[in-house]
Amino acid sequence: MKRIRFIIGWLFLLCCTPIGAQETDWSEVFGRDTMFIKTIVSKWASKPIKVTAANQKARIHDFAKAFCSQYTGYSPNAGMVDYLKKPGKYTWEEKHYYVDDAPSNGYIKCDRGGQFDHMTEICYWRRPNGHSLVGVLMQMGFEGEGTVNKYALLFYDYDPNTRTMTPDMKVYNTVKSIVKTHRGTPNFRLPQEGKDIEVYSAEWVGTEDEDFFFDDFQLKWTGNGFK
């Protein structure tokens, strides 16, 4: 059954490739991006990021540009930076990324086209002290000989006075500890609507499609972090 899913997945990618587009070596993309996620996780906690914005009240495009410009080695981050140069003139046919841009909701996502969970998702929440909490999700997964899922869910506190995104280790560690109490590999969705983070957790426990454990839960927004 796993081999069948693997073949179907690759046929899906082939069908989703735009006519005339240069053929993509997906195995090379997966390997490179997996490496960059690991590299980013190893560095981000010690690297505050300056935000360039029209005023102190930075918005989602400002946060996305600041983070993704630091880590363009991961391909959806590079696609996000490319999109933000000319948001209104960006098309799938030209760039091979799908962008879900909802600035009024403080949310944006750049997805590597034709690939399940190969994306960067960013949103932010307002804090009572005038700061913002910025959430960054880099997530990739595909089905081959089993399920592969690599992700990094990172958090920054944005201070409008210094215009700096500082890694928020308290929120990061709290979320990490909550997720660990649930079984299976997590799959996250940052809120395009509302304020809570959706988490879907699954684990294969057999050899057939039906043989898996599934759970879903929410990381509830408290006003400063999550519980």
C-alpha positions as CSV (number, residue, x, y, z in Angstrom):
1,M,0.0,0.0,0.0
2,K,2.8,2.4,0.8
3,R,4.4,1.9,-2.6
4,I,1.0,2.6,-4.2
5,R,0.7,5.9,-2.3
6,F,4.3,6.8,-3.3
7,I,3.5,6.2,-7.0
8,I,0.3,8.2,-6.8
9,G,2.0,11.0,-5.0
10,W,4.7,11.4,-7.8
11,L,2.0,11.2,-10.5
12,F,0.2,14.0,-8.7
13,L,3.3,16.2,-8.7
14,L,3.8,15.5,-12.4
15,C,0.3,16.5,-13.2
16,C,0.6,19.7,-11.1
17,T,3.7,20.9,-13.0
18,P,2.8,23.8,-15.3
19,I,3.2,23.1,-19.0
20,G,6.6,24.3,-20.2
21,A,8.0,24.6,-16.7
22,Q,11.5,23.3,-16.1
23,E,11.4,19.8,-14.6
24,T,12.1,19.8,-10.9
25,D,14.3,17.3,-9.1
26,W,12.1,16.8,-6.1
27,S,14.4,14.5,-4.3
28,E,17.1,17.2,-4.4
29,V,14.6,19.9,-3.2
30,F,13.5,17.7,-0.3
31,G,17.0,16.9,0.8
32,R,18.2,20.5,0.5
33,D,15.2,21.9,2.3
34,T,15.3,19.3,5.1
35,M,18.9,20.4,5.7
36,F,18.0,24.1,5.8
37,I,15.2,23.5,8.3
38,K,17.7,21.8,10.6
39,T,20.2,24.7,10.1
40,I,17.6,27.3,10.8
41,V,16.5,25.6,14.0
42,S,20.1,25.5,15.2
43,K,20.6,29.2,14.7
44,W,17.3,31.1,15.2
45,A,17.3,31.3,19.0
46,S,20.5,33.4,19.0
47,K,19.6,35.7,16.1
48,P,17.2,38.7,16.8
49,I,16.0,40.1,13.5
50,K,15.5,43.8,12.6
51,V,12.3,44.7,10.9
52,T,12.1,47.3,8.2
53,A,8.7,48.9,8.1
54,A,7.0,52.2,7.1
55,N,6.3,52.8,10.8
56,Q,6.6,51.2,14.2
57,K,3.4,49.2,13.8
58,A,4.8,46.6,11.5
59,R,2.4,44.3,9.6
60,I,2.5,40.8,8.3
61,H,4.4,41.6,5.1
62,D,7.1,43.3,7.2
63,F,7.5,40.3,9.5
64,A,7.5,37.8,6.6
65,K,10.1,39.8,4.7
66,A,12.3,40.2,7.8
67,F,12.3,36.5,8.6
68,C,12.4,35.0,5.2
69,S,15.2,37.3,4.0
70,Q,17.4,35.9,6.8
71,Y,16.8,32.3,5.7
72,T,16.4,32.2,2.0
73,G,18.1,28.8,1.7
74,Y,14.8,27.1,2.5
75,S,12.9,27.4,-0.9
76,P,9.5,28.6,0.3
77,N,11.2,31.4,2.2
78,A,12.9,32.4,-1.0
79,G,9.6,32.3,-2.8
80,M,8.1,34.5,-0.1
81,V,10.8,37.1,-0.5
82,D,10.2,37.0,-4.3
83,Y,6.5,37.4,-3.9
84,L,6.8,40.4,-1.5
85,K,8.8,42.4,-4.1
86,K,5.7,42.7,-6.3
87,P,2.7,41.1,-4.6
88,G,0.2,42.1,-7.2
89,K,2.2,40.8,-10.2
90,Y,3.1,37.4,-8.8
91,T,1.8,34.3,-10.6
92,W,2.1,30.6,-10.1
93,E,3.0,30.0,-13.7
94,E,6.0,32.2,-13.4
95,K,7.3,31.3,-10.0
96,H,6.0,27.8,-9.1
97,Y,4.8,28.9,-5.6
98,Y,1.3,29.4,-4.3
99,V,0.9,32.3,-2.0
100,D,-2.1,32.7,0.4
101,D,-1.9,36.4,1.4
102,A,-4.4,37.7,4.0
103,P,-2.9,40.9,5.3
104,S,-6.1,42.1,7.0
105,N,-5.9,38.9,9.1
106,G,-2.2,39.1,9.8
107,Y,-1.5,36.0,7.9
108,I,0.6,34.8,4.9
109,K,1.7,31.4,3.5
110,C,4.0,30.5,0.6
111,D,3.6,26.9,-0.5
112,R,5.9,25.0,-2.9
113,G,3.4,24.1,-5.7
114,G,2.2,20.6,-6.0
115,Q,3.7,19.4,-2.8
116,F,1.9,18.5,0.4
117,D,3.0,20.6,3.4
118,H,6.1,22.1,1.8
119,M,5.6,25.7,2.9
120,T,6.3,28.7,5.1
121,E,3.4,30.1,7.1
122,I,3.6,33.3,9.2
123,C,1.1,35.2,11.3
124,Y,1.1,37.5,14.3
125,W,-0.9,38.3,17.5
126,R,-1.1,41.6,19.3
127,R,0.0,41.6,22.9
128,P,-1.3,43.8,25.7
129,N,2.0,45.6,26.2
130,G,2.0,46.9,22.6
131,H,4.3,44.2,21.3
132,S,3.4,41.5,18.8
133,L,4.0,37.7,18.9
134,V,5.1,36.5,15.5
135,G,4.7,32.8,14.7
136,V,6.7,31.2,11.9
137,L,6.0,27.7,10.7
138,M,8.2,25.9,8.1
139,Q,6.7,22.5,7.4
140,M,7.3,19.8,4.8
141,G,6.1,16.3,4.4
142,F,5.5,13.7,1.7
143,E,4.6,10.0,1.5
144,G,7.2,7.6,0.2
145,E,8.4,4.6,2.2
146,G,6.4,5.9,5.2
147,T,5.6,9.4,6.1
148,V,8.3,12.0,6.4
149,N,7.5,15.3,8.2
150,K,10.0,18.0,9.1
151,Y,9.0,21.2,10.7
152,A,10.1,24.2,12.7
153,L,7.5,26.2,14.6
154,L,9.3,29.4,15.9
155,F,8.1,32.4,17.8
156,Y,9.4,36.0,18.1
157,D,8.4,38.9,20.3
158,Y,8.4,42.1,18.2
159,D,9.2,45.3,20.1
160,P,7.9,48.3,18.1
161,N,10.3,50.7,19.9
162,T,13.4,48.8,18.8
163,R,11.8,47.4,15.6
164,T,13.3,44.0,16.5
165,M,12.0,40.5,16.5
166,T,13.5,38.7,19.5
167,P,13.2,34.9,19.8
168,D,10.5,34.1,22.4
169,M,11.9,31.0,24.0
170,K,9.2,30.9,26.7
171,V,6.4,30.5,24.2
172,Y,8.5,28.2,22.0
173,N,9.3,25.8,24.9
174,T,5.7,25.9,26.2
175,V,4.3,24.9,22.8
176,K,7.0,22.2,22.4
177,S,6.1,20.7,25.8
178,I,2.3,20.7,25.0
179,V,2.9,19.0,21.6
180,K,5.1,16.3,23.3
181,T,2.1,15.2,25.4
182,H,0.2,14.1,22.3
183,R,1.0,11.0,20.3
184,G,2.1,10.9,16.7
185,T,3.8,13.3,14.2
186,P,2.3,16.8,14.5
187,N,0.9,18.8,11.5
188,F,0.3,22.5,12.3
189,R,-1.9,25.2,10.9
190,L,-1.4,28.8,12.0
191,P,-4.7,30.8,12.2
192,Q,-5.8,32.5,9.1
193,E,-9.0,33.1,11.0
194,G,-9.3,33.3,14.8
195,K,-6.3,33.1,17.2
196,D,-5.7,29.4,18.0
197,I,-3.2,27.1,16.3
198,E,-4.6,23.9,15.0
199,V,-2.6,20.7,15.4
200,Y,-3.3,17.4,13.7
201,S,-1.4,14.4,15.0
202,A,-1.1,11.0,13.2
203,E,0.9,7.9,13.6
204,W,0.9,4.7,11.4
205,V,0.4,1.6,13.6
206,G,0.1,-1.0,10.9
207,T,0.6,-1.7,7.2
208,E,-2.7,-0.6,5.7
209,D,-4.2,2.8,5.0
210,E,-6.7,2.4,7.9
211,D,-4.0,1.5,10.4
212,F,-3.2,4.8,12.0
213,F,-3.8,6.7,15.2
214,F,-5.2,10.2,14.7
215,D,-5.7,13.1,17.1
216,D,-6.4,16.8,16.7
217,F,-6.2,19.6,19.3
218,Q,-5.7,23.4,19.6
219,L,-3.0,25.5,21.1
220,K,-5.2,28.2,22.7
221,W,-4.2,31.8,22.6
222,T,-4.0,33.4,26.0
223,G,-3.2,37.0,25.1
224,N,0.5,36.5,25.5
225,G,1.2,32.9,24.5
226,F,-0.5,29.5,24.3
227,K,-1.9,26.8,26.6
